[in-house]
Every structure is written in structure tokens, then in C-alpha cells.
Amino acid sequence: MKLNKIMLAASVVMGLASFAHAEDPAPVTIPPDQGHGIVNFHGTVIDAPCSVNPDSDGQTVELGQISNVLLDNGGSSAPKTFQIQLENCSLSVAKGVTTTFTGAEGQKGKLGITGDVKGAGIVLTDGTGKAIELGKPTAAQQLAAGEKAATLEFSAYLQGDGAAVNPGEFNSIANFMLSYQ
């Protein structure tokens, strides 16, 4: 009987020892927010023989830091080129395309500017260097039959209106519209 009591005591001690070594299951944790966001998709289906490359819409042309003295008495900055890229063209016959620029008109037909600068405006030119009148189509640029892509070349520069130009930052927005013929 004494042996049974010893065995029973040993079993109880062994059982308790096994509970002491058992681990609690790890609590379920939700990781902290390590980044999230929204993806917006936007586009426009147009009735045209070519698509406008997305990089051509909403581009920024940096005219740089321009000395106000350079603009005095109608002076101008160096022209900066920009392009409108056409892609995925389906041209069975040669076509011409005109571009019409619109925006807030400044003095003397220039594209108006906003910001601190007064006494200047932006002049837009076509690929030949001819000034573009706001609201009027450019001369047609020819697109070759069978071509899948085309590049329309333009430039922009800041020009003084005639008197002294005060320094500061400026911005301007021009919209463009293409028309195939």
C-alpha cells in the first residue's frame, strides 16, 4: 500500500510538471498598418485615328529661372521644346493634324501667367518656330499613311510685355485640342 501511495504521488508530480512545461498558445495579433492606398484609373475614349500618349497630357514644361532684365523691353527667354506624342495610329491614308491651344490670354495675345510675375506672358510656337495664336489651329502637320506613331513638336518661352518685369514665380496652363483632316 505504501508503494501505491508513492506511485500515486510520483504520478501527480509528473503530471503537474508536464503542465508547467506546456506553453500557452500565442495570441493572434493583427499586424500594424504597413501601408495602404487607393489606385484611381482614368482615361478617355476619343473618336480619332491616333491615341494621345498619356505622358503628353498634363506635362510640365520648365522654363527655368529667367533674369527679369532679359525680359525688359519685350525681351524673351530661351525657348523650351515640348511634344505631343501620338500612338497606336490607324492611318490608311495620309492625314494632317492641327493643334489648337487655349488658355487664359494675357497681353498681346500671349498665354497669361499667374503668380508674382507681372509684365510678361508665354509665347507658344509650332515646330517651325512660328508663333501660335491662342484659340486658332496651327498649320496642319502631315501624318504618313501606315505610321503607328507621330510626334508633334512645339516650344514655349516667356516674353516681356514691353516695360520692366518684376521678379517672382509664375505658372500657366494651356489646353490643347487635336483635329484630323
Contacts in CASP RR format, 6 or more apart in sequence:
PFRMAT RR
TARGET T0000
AUTHOR 0000-0000-0000
METHOD contacts of the structure
MODEL  1
MKLNKIMLAASVVMGLASFAHAEDPAPVTIPPDQGHGIVNFHGTVIDAPC
SVNPDSDGQTVELGQISNVLLDNGGSSAPKTFQIQLENCSLSVAKGVTTT
FTGAEGQKGKLGITGDVKGAGIVLTDGTGKAIELGKPTAAQQLAAGEKAA
TLEFSAYLQGDGAAVNPGEFNSIANFMLSYQ
46 52 0 8 1.000
48 178 0 8 1.000
48 180 0 8 1.000
49 89 0 8 1.000
49 90 0 8 1.000
49 91 0 8 1.000
49 95 0 8 1.000
49 143 0 8 1.000
49 180 0 8 1.000
50 86 0 8 1.000
50 87 0 8 1.000
50 88 0 8 1.000
50 89 0 8 1.000
50 90 0 8 1.000
50 91 0 8 1.000
50 97 0 8 1.000
50 143 0 8 1.000
50 149 0 8 1.000
50 150 0 8 1.000
50 180 0 8 1.000
51 86 0 8 1.000
51 87 0 8 1.000
51 88 0 8 1.000
51 89 0 8 1.000
52 84 0 8 1.000
52 85 0 8 1.000
52 86 0 8 1.000
52 87 0 8 1.000
52 178 0 8 1.000
53 84 0 8 1.000
53 85 0 8 1.000
53 86 0 8 1.000
53 87 0 8 1.000
55 85 0 8 1.000
56 83 0 8 1.000
56 84 0 8 1.000
56 85 0 8 1.000
59 82 0 8 1.000
61 80 0 8 1.000
61 82 0 8 1.000
61 156 0 8 1.000
62 80 0 8 1.000
63 77 0 8 1.000
63 80 0 8 1.000
63 122 0 8 1.000
63 156 0 8 1.000
63 157 0 8 1.000
63 158 0 8 1.000
64 77 0 8 1.000
64 80 0 8 1.000
66 77 0 8 1.000
66 158 0 8 1.000
68 164 0 8 1.000
68 165 0 8 1.000
68 166 0 8 1.000
68 167 0 8 1.000
70 76 0 8 1.000
70 77 0 8 1.000
71 77 0 8 1.000
71 119 0 8 1.000
71 120 0 8 1.000
71 158 0 8 1.000
71 159 0 8 1.000
71 160 0 8 1.000
71 165 0 8 1.000
72 160 0 8 1.000
72 162 0 8 1.000
72 163 0 8 1.000
72 164 0 8 1.000
72 165 0 8 1.000
73 160 0 8 1.000
73 162 0 8 1.000
73 163 0 8 1.000
74 159 0 8 1.000
74 160 0 8 1.000
74 161 0 8 1.000
74 162 0 8 1.000
75 159 0 8 1.000
75 160 0 8 1.000
75 162 0 8 1.000
76 123 0 8 1.000
76 157 0 8 1.000
76 158 0 8 1.000
76 159 0 8 1.000
76 160 0 8 1.000
77 157 0 8 1.000
77 158 0 8 1.000
77 159 0 8 1.000
78 157 0 8 1.000
79 125 0 8 1.000
79 129 0 8 1.000
79 155 0 8 1.000
79 156 0 8 1.000
79 157 0 8 1.000
80 155 0 8 1.000
80 156 0 8 1.000
80 157 0 8 1.000
81 153 0 8 1.000
81 154 0 8 1.000
81 155 0 8 1.000
82 154 0 8 1.000
82 155 0 8 1.000
82 156 0 8 1.000
83 151 0 8 1.000
83 152 0 8 1.000
83 153 0 8 1.000
83 154 0 8 1.000
84 99 0 8 1.000
84 151 0 8 1.000
84 152 0 8 1.000
84 154 0 8 1.000
84 176 0 8 1.000
84 178 0 8 1.000
85 149 0 8 1.000
85 150 0 8 1.000
85 151 0 8 1.000
85 152 0 8 1.000
86 97 0 8 1.000
86 143 0 8 1.000
86 149 0 8 1.000
86 150 0 8 1.000
86 151 0 8 1.000
86 152 0 8 1.000
86 178 0 8 1.000
87 148 0 8 1.000
87 149 0 8 1.000
88 148 0 8 1.000
88 149 0 8 1.000
89 143 0 8 1.000
89 146 0 8 1.000
89 147 0 8 1.000
89 148 0 8 1.000
89 149 0 8 1.000
89 150 0 8 1.000
91 143 0 8 1.000
91 144 0 8 1.000
91 145 0 8 1.000
91 146 0 8 1.000
91 147 0 8 1.000
92 145 0 8 1.000
92 146 0 8 1.000
93 145 0 8 1.000
94 142 0 8 1.000
94 143 0 8 1.000
94 144 0 8 1.000
94 145 0 8 1.000
95 142 0 8 1.000
95 143 0 8 1.000
95 180 0 8 1.000
95 181 0 8 1.000
96 140 0 8 1.000
96 141 0 8 1.000
96 142 0 8 1.000
96 143 0 8 1.000
96 180 0 8 1.000
96 181 0 8 1.000
97 140 0 8 1.000
97 141 0 8 1.000
97 143 0 8 1.000
97 150 0 8 1.000
97 152 0 8 1.000
97 178 0 8 1.000
97 179 0 8 1.000
97 180 0 8 1.000
97 181 0 8 1.000
98 137 0 8 1.000
98 138 0 8 1.000
98 139 0 8 1.000
98 140 0 8 1.000
98 141 0 8 1.000
98 178 0 8 1.000
98 179 0 8 1.000
98 181 0 8 1.000
99 126 0 8 1.000
99 132 0 8 1.000
99 137 0 8 1.000
99 138 0 8 1.000
99 141 0 8 1.000
99 152 0 8 1.000
99 154 0 8 1.000
99 176 0 8 1.000
99 177 0 8 1.000
99 178 0 8 1.000
99 179 0 8 1.000
100 135 0 8 1.000
100 136 0 8 1.000
100 137 0 8 1.000
100 138 0 8 1.000
100 176 0 8 1.000
100 177 0 8 1.000
100 179 0 8 1.000
101 111 0 8 1.000
101 124 0 8 1.000
101 132 0 8 1.000
101 134 0 8 1.000
101 135 0 8 1.000
101 174 0 8 1.000
101 175 0 8 1.000
101 176 0 8 1.000
102 134 0 8 1.000
102 135 0 8 1.000
102 174 0 8 1.000
102 175 0 8 1.000
102 176 0 8 1.000
102 177 0 8 1.000
103 111 0 8 1.000
103 112 0 8 1.000
103 134 0 8 1.000
103 172 0 8 1.000
103 173 0 8 1.000
103 174 0 8 1.000
103 175 0 8 1.000
104 111 0 8 1.000
104 112 0 8 1.000
104 114 0 8 1.000
104 172 0 8 1.000
104 173 0 8 1.000
105 111 0 8 1.000
105 112 0 8 1.000
105 134 0 8 1.000
106 112 0 8 1.000
106 113 0 8 1.000
106 121 0 8 1.000
107 119 0 8 1.000
107 121 0 8 1.000
107 161 0 8 1.000
108 161 0 8 1.000
109 133 0 8 1.000
109 134 0 8 1.000
110 120 0 8 1.000
110 121 0 8 1.000
110 122 0 8 1.000
110 123 0 8 1.000
110 159 0 8 1.000
110 161 0 8 1.000
111 121 0 8 1.000
111 122 0 8 1.000
111 123 0 8 1.000
111 124 0 8 1.000
111 134 0 8 1.000
111 156 0 8 1.000
111 172 0 8 1.000
111 174 0 8 1.000
112 121 0 8 1.000
112 122 0 8 1.000
112 172 0 8 1.000
113 120 0 8 1.000
113 121 0 8 1.000
113 122 0 8 1.000
113 158 0 8 1.000
113 170 0 8 1.000
113 171 0 8 1.000
113 172 0 8 1.000
114 170 0 8 1.000
114 171 0 8 1.000
114 172 0 8 1.000
115 168 0 8 1.000
115 169 0 8 1.000
115 170 0 8 1.000
115 171 0 8 1.000
116 166 0 8 1.000
116 167 0 8 1.000
116 168 0 8 1.000
116 169 0 8 1.000
116 170 0 8 1.000
117 165 0 8 1.000
117 166 0 8 1.000
117 167 0 8 1.000
117 168 0 8 1.000
117 169 0 8 1.000
117 170 0 8 1.000
118 165 0 8 1.000
118 166 0 8 1.000
119 160 0 8 1.000
119 161 0 8 1.000
119 162 0 8 1.000
119 163 0 8 1.000
119 164 0 8 1.000
119 165 0 8 1.000
119 166 0 8 1.000
120 158 0 8 1.000
120 159 0 8 1.000
120 160 0 8 1.000
120 161 0 8 1.000
120 165 0 8 1.000
120 170 0 8 1.000
121 158 0 8 1.000
121 159 0 8 1.000
121 160 0 8 1.000
121 161 0 8 1.000
121 172 0 8 1.000
122 156 0 8 1.000
122 157 0 8 1.000
122 158 0 8 1.000
122 159 0 8 1.000
122 172 0 8 1.000
122 174 0 8 1.000
123 131 0 8 1.000
123 156 0 8 1.000
123 157 0 8 1.000
123 158 0 8 1.000
123 159 0 8 1.000
124 131 0 8 1.000
124 132 0 8 1.000
124 134 0 8 1.000
124 154 0 8 1.000
124 155 0 8 1.000
124 156 0 8 1.000
124 174 0 8 1.000
125 131 0 8 1.000
125 132 0 8 1.000
125 154 0 8 1.000
125 155 0 8 1.000
125 156 0 8 1.000
125 157 0 8 1.000
126 132 0 8 1.000
126 138 0 8 1.000
126 139 0 8 1.000
126 141 0 8 1.000
126 153 0 8 1.000
126 154 0 8 1.000
127 153 0 8 1.000
127 154 0 8 1.000
127 155 0 8 1.000
129 155 0 8 1.000
130 139 0 8 1.000
132 138 0 8 1.000
132 154 0 8 1.000
134 174 0 8 1.000
137 179 0 8 1.000
140 181 0 8 1.000
141 150 0 8 1.000
141 152 0 8 1.000
143 150 0 8 1.000
143 180 0 8 1.000
158 170 0 8 1.000
END
